[in-house]
Amino acid sequence: MKKKLDNLTNNELDNILRNALDKYDIPYQEDDWKKMQSKLDAPPPTGLGKSAGLAKYMLFLGGVTVLLLSIWWWVKSPGEISNSDQYNIATVTQKQNTPKESSGTSASDNTDRQHDNDSPNIDYQNTLEKNQKQLPNGLLSTISGQKEQQSTGLPITTTLTKPDIKAFMDLDTKFNSIMEKSAVQIPEKEVELAQDTKVKKPVDYARFSTTLILSPDVSAVNILDIHGVGSNIGVNFEYFVREKISINAGLLYAFKTYKADYQTNTGGYQPSTNAIRGDCYILDIPIAVRYYLNSHESLQRWYISSGLSSYLMLTEKYQIEPEMNSGVPPYSNRVDNKNNHYLGVLNLSAGYQRQLTEKLAIQIEPYVKLPITGVGEYNVNLKSTGIWIGMKYNW
């Protein structure tokens, strides 16, 4: 009975595997052995092929680099030519077509003839040197003397050299100096007049602006007698006479509510004190001068303002409470379009402006209004304060 694999020992399992492998015979393949033998007999690689390719690549790269450096050097310094090359402008070649002198010619005749042949060369050399001094350094020109050509009839061969950029710059400088010397001279009086004349620069800021205003308003005769909160709504027009100085004029519809004590003389020994509660609807017309502390280019601007207001009292509603022992019951009083106070209120304010866009800005401006004359039907010393909040449009 065969044992199960789980019950076999290690030695028994090894024997089973060994007997199974001994029975397996690997077939012989002659072609495979020949391929292996040819690989073993081949000489080891020397790596010359790769080295030769790399050497050729490096040689090519070096040649390209040398060529680029040569082109760069030639372009960078095109006009650096030695003085000997620059002044080697003309080469005069003379063909000796003169017939041979006879043996009978005297020495004096030879001397005179030699002198005649040398004199044109001397004139030509002087002319050449004179013109070379006048020409800029590096400019190519050949001056041929007409006397030499006429007297000798010899051909002149001109050798041109490479142009120099600096020479052209020198020529431009000399041309400018000549033009300056030949310019029309303006009389000194006209020059002084031109210097004294002030050129007006164009205004680069908006001179006009319109601001929509809304603000809460607190009004009272005494600081401890604050009764409620009123309001202001309206529009302000601004014109800049200077960059930092402007004139302002506005039109506001104001509601003011307050409480105060009012004394009346009823014919008795002492005046009667009445408590007044007033609700007034006013047309406020302020005129002010404003000064900005920084330029119009600033994103944030601070300013101060001062001016006067005119109160046109549209409607005045009063609740009057007489003293308890006066025997007079409380009563109400209404006044329409009766009292106007022209330039009767002093305005003081300081504000902050923040630019939103090129045309739009927002303003926050705390203010105080102090009466110069009495306000309303009962001429009360009505003071007001608040914060104007405005949206400004420049045009």
C-alpha positions in Angstrom: 0.0 0.0 0.0 1.5 3.3 -1.0 2.0 6.1 1.5 0.4 9.4 1.1 2.7 12.4 0.4 1.9 13.9 3.7 3.2 10.8 5.5 6.5 10.6 3.5 9.8 11.6 5.2 12.2 14.0 3.7 14.6 11.3 2.6 11.9 9.3 1.0 10.7 12.3 -0.9 14.3 13.1 -2.1 14.7 9.6 -3.4 11.5 9.7 -5.4 12.5 13.0 -7.1 16.1 11.7 -7.8 14.9 8.5 -9.4 12.5 10.5 -11.6 15.2 12.9 -12.9 17.7 10.1 -13.6 15.3 8.5 -16.1 15.1 11.8 -18.1 17.7 12.1 -20.9 18.3 15.5 -22.6 18.7 15.1 -26.5 22.0 16.2 -28.1 21.7 19.1 -30.6 24.8 19.5 -32.7 23.9 22.9 -34.3 23.6 24.5 -30.9 27.1 23.3 -29.8 28.6 24.6 -33.1 27.2 28.1 -32.5 28.5 28.1 -29.0 32.0 27.0 -30.2 32.1 29.7 -32.9 31.4 32.4 -30.2 34.0 31.0 -27.9 36.7 30.9 -30.7 35.9 34.5 -31.9 38.5 37.2 -30.7 37.4 39.5 -27.9 36.1 42.9 -29.1 38.7 45.7 -29.0 36.2 48.7 -29.1 38.1 50.5 -31.8 35.0 50.9 -33.9 33.2 53.0 -31.2 36.4 54.9 -30.4 36.9 55.8 -34.1 33.4 57.0 -34.5 33.7 59.1 -31.3 37.0 60.6 -32.6 35.4 61.5 -35.9 32.5 63.2 -34.1 34.8 65.2 -31.8 37.0 66.2 -34.8 33.9 67.5 -36.7 32.6 69.4 -33.6 36.0 71.0 -33.1 36.1 72.2 -36.7 32.6 73.7 -36.5 33.6 75.5 -33.3 36.8 77.0 -34.9 34.8 78.1 -37.9 32.2 79.9 -35.8 34.9 81.6 -33.6 36.6 82.8 -36.8 33.4 84.3 -38.2 32.6 86.0 -34.9 36.1 87.5 -34.7 35.9 88.8 -38.2 32.5 90.4 -37.6 33.5 91.8 -34.2 36.6 93.7 -35.5 36.0 94.5 -39.2 38.1 97.7 -39.2 41.2 96.7 -37.3 43.8 97.2 -40.1 47.3 98.4 -39.6 48.3 101.9 -40.5 50.6 100.6 -43.2 47.6 98.8 -44.9 45.4 101.8 -44.5 47.8 104.2 -46.1 48.8 101.8 -48.8 46.0 103.2 -50.9 47.5 103.6 -54.3 50.2 101.8 -56.1 51.5 103.5 -59.2 53.1 101.3 -61.8 55.0 102.8 -64.6 55.8 101.1 -67.8 59.2 102.1 -69.1 58.4 102.7 -72.7 61.2 105.3 -73.1 63.6 104.4 -75.9 67.2 103.6 -74.9 69.5 106.5 -74.8 72.3 106.7 -77.3 75.8 106.4 -76.2 76.4 109.9 -77.3 74.1 111.5 -74.8 75.8 113.7 -72.3 75.7 113.3 -68.6 73.9 116.6 -68.2 71.1 115.5 -70.5 70.7 112.3 -68.5 70.5 114.3 -65.2 67.9 116.7 -66.6 65.8 113.8 -67.9 66.0 112.0 -64.6 65.0 115.2 -62.9 62.0 115.6 -65.2 60.9 112.1 -64.6 61.2 112.5 -60.8 59.3 115.8 -60.5 55.9 114.3 -61.3 56.4 111.6 -58.6 57.2 114.3 -56.0 54.0 116.3 -56.8 51.9 113.1 -56.8 53.3 112.0 -53.4 52.6 115.4 -51.8 49.1 115.4 -53.2 48.5 111.9 -51.9 49.7 112.7 -48.4 47.7 115.9 -48.3 44.5 114.1 -49.3 45.1 111.2 -46.9 45.3 113.6 -44.0 42.0 115.2 -44.9 40.2 111.8 -45.4 39.0 109.9 -42.3 41.0 107.0 -41.1 40.2 103.9 -43.1 38.3 105.5 -46.0 39.4 104.2 -49.3 40.3 106.7 -51.9 42.9 107.3 -54.5 44.1 110.7 -55.5 45.7 110.8 -58.9 47.4 113.9 -60.0 46.4 115.3 -63.3 49.8 116.7 -63.9 51.4 113.3 -63.6 48.9 111.7 -65.9 49.2 114.4 -68.4 53.0 114.7 -68.2 53.9 111.0 -68.1 50.9 109.3 -69.6 51.5 106.3 -67.3 48.6 104.2 -66.1 47.7 104.2 -62.4 46.7 101.1 -60.6 44.6 101.5 -57.5 44.6 99.0 -54.7 41.5 99.2 -52.4 41.7 98.1 -48.8 38.9 96.9 -46.4 36.5 99.6 -45.2 36.6 100.6 -41.5 33.3 101.2 -39.6 35.1 103.6 -37.2 36.1 105.8 -40.2 32.5 106.2 -41.2 31.6 107.2 -37.7 34.4 109.8 -37.7 33.1 111.1 -41.0 29.6 111.5 -39.5 31.0 113.4 -36.6 32.9 115.8 -38.9 29.8 116.3 -41.0 27.8 117.2 -37.9 30.4 119.7 -36.8 30.3 121.3 -40.2 26.5 121.5 -40.1 26.6 123.1 -36.7 29.1 125.7 -37.8 27.0 126.5 -40.9 23.7 126.7 -38.9 21.8 130.0 -38.8 22.8 132.1 -35.8 19.8 133.2 -33.8 20.2 136.6 -32.1 20.7 136.4 -28.3 17.6 138.5 -27.6 15.4 136.0 -29.4 17.1 133.1 -27.6 16.4 134.8 -24.2 12.8 135.4 -25.2 12.3 131.8 -26.2 13.8 130.7 -22.9 11.6 133.0 -20.9 8.4 131.8 -22.6 6.8 129.1 -20.5 5.2 126.3 -22.4 1.9 125.2 -20.9 1.8 121.5 -20.3 -1.5 119.8 -21.1 -3.7 118.9 -18.1 -3.4 115.2 -17.5 -6.2 115.0 -14.9 -9.9 115.4 -14.9 -11.0 118.9 -14.0 -14.7 118.1 -13.4 -16.3 115.5 -11.2 -19.7 114.7 -9.9 -20.4 112.9 -6.6 -23.5 111.3 -5.3 -23.8 111.8 -1.6 -25.6 110.0 1.2 -25.1 110.4 4.9 -26.6 110.0 8.3 -27.1 113.3 10.2 -27.2 114.0 13.9 -28.5 117.5 14.9 -28.8 119.0 18.4 -28.6 122.3 20.3 -26.7 120.7 23.1 -24.6 117.6 22.9 -26.7 115.9 25.5 -30.0 116.6 23.8 -29.7 114.2 20.9 -33.1 113.1 19.9 -32.8 111.1 16.8 -30.9 110.5 13.5 -31.7 112.4 10.3 -30.3 112.0 6.8 -28.8 113.8 3.8 -29.0 112.8 0.1 -27.8 114.9 -2.8 -25.1 115.6 -5.4 -21.9 117.6 -5.3 -20.1 119.2 -8.3 -16.3 119.7 -8.2 -14.0 121.8 -10.4 -10.3 121.6 -10.1 -8.6 125.0 -10.5 -5.2 123.3 -9.7 -4.2 119.8 -9.3 -4.8 119.9 -5.5 -7.3 122.7 -5.2 -10.9 122.5 -6.2 -14.2 124.4 -5.8 -17.3 122.5 -4.7 -21.0 123.3 -4.9 -23.7 120.9 -3.9 -27.4 120.4 -3.6 -28.7 118.3 -0.6 -32.1 117.3 0.6 -31.7 117.1 4.4 -34.0 115.9 7.2 -33.0 117.1 10.7 -34.7 116.1 13.9 -33.8 117.6 17.3 -35.1 118.5 20.7 -34.4 121.7 22.6 -35.6 124.1 25.2 -37.2 127.4 24.1 -37.9 130.3 26.4 -40.9 132.6 25.7 -42.0 135.8 27.5 -45.8 135.5 28.2 -46.0 138.8 30.1 -45.2 137.4 33.5 -42.3 138.1 35.8 -40.2 135.2 34.5 -40.0 133.8 30.9 -41.7 130.5 30.3 -39.5 127.6 29.2 -40.9 125.3 26.6 -39.6 122.0 25.3 -39.5 121.9 21.5 -39.2 118.9 19.3 -38.6 119.8 15.7 -38.6 117.9 12.4 -37.3 120.1 9.6 -37.0 119.3 5.9 -34.3 121.5 4.4 -32.7 122.2 1.1 -29.0 122.6 1.9 -26.8 124.4 -0.7 -23.1 124.1 0.4 -20.2 125.9 -1.3 -16.7 124.9 -0.3 -13.0 125.0 -1.2 -11.2 121.6 -1.0 -7.5 121.0 -0.7 -6.0 117.6 -1.5 -2.8 116.6 0.4 -1.4 114.4 -2.3 -1.3 114.4 -6.1 -4.0 113.0 -8.5 -1.8 110.1 -9.4 -2.1 108.6 -5.9 -4.5 105.7 -5.5 -5.5 107.0 -2.1 -6.0 110.8 -1.4 -6.7 112.8 1.7 -8.3 116.2 1.7 -9.7 119.0 3.9 -12.6 121.2 3.1 -14.2 124.4 4.4 -17.1 126.5 3.2 -20.6 127.9 3.9 -24.1 126.5 3.5 -27.4 128.1 2.8 -30.5 126.6 4.5 -33.8 126.9 2.6 -36.4 125.7 5.2 -39.0 123.8 3.2 -41.1 122.4 6.0 -40.8 122.8 9.8 -42.9 120.7 12.1 -42.7 121.5 15.8 -44.2 119.8 19.0 -44.2 122.3 21.8 -44.6 121.3 25.5 -45.0 124.3 27.8 -44.1 124.1 31.5 -46.4 122.0 33.7 -47.5 125.0 35.8 -48.0 127.3 32.9 -51.5 126.1 32.3 -50.9 125.9 28.5 -51.5 122.5 27.0 -49.0 121.0 24.4 -49.6 122.1 20.9 -48.0 121.7 17.4 -46.8 124.2 14.9 -46.0 123.9 11.1 -44.2 126.4 9.0 -43.7 126.1 5.2 -41.2 128.0 3.0 -40.9 130.8 5.4 -37.4 130.9 6.8 -34.2 131.0 4.6 -30.7 131.3 5.9 -28.3 132.3 3.2 -24.7 131.4 3.9 -25.7 131.1 7.5 -23.9 127.8 8.4 -20.2 127.1 8.5 -19.0 123.7 7.1 -15.8 122.0 8.2 -14.8 118.5 6.9 -11.9 116.2 6.2 -12.1 113.2 3.8 -10.5 110.2 2.3 -10.8 109.2 -1.3 -10.0 105.8 -2.8 -9.7 105.4 -6.6 -11.6 102.4 -7.9 -11.1 102.9 -11.7 -9.8 105.6 -13.9 -13.2 107.4 -13.7 -14.8 106.2 -10.4 -13.7 106.8 -6.8 -15.3 106.4 -3.4 -15.2 109.1 -0.7 -15.7 109.1 3.1 -16.0 112.5 4.7 -16.8 113.3 8.3 -18.3 116.8 8.6 -19.5 119.4 11.2 -22.0 122.2 10.5 -22.0 125.2 12.9 -24.7 127.8 12.6 -23.7 131.5 12.3 -27.3 132.6 12.7 -30.3 131.0 14.4 -32.0 128.2 12.5 -35.7 127.8 11.9 -38.8 129.4 13.2 -37.4 129.6 16.7 -33.8 130.6 15.9 -32.2 127.7 17.6 -28.5 127.2 17.7 -28.8 123.9 15.7 -25.5 122.1 15.1 -25.1 119.0 12.9 -22.6 116.3 12.3 -22.3 113.2 10.2 -20.3 111.3 7.6 -20.8 111.8 3.9 -20.4 108.7 1.8 -20.0 109.5 -1.9 -19.5 107.8 -5.2 -17.4 110.1 -7.4 -17.3 110.2 -11.2 -14.5 112.1 -13.0 -15.2 113.5 -16.4 
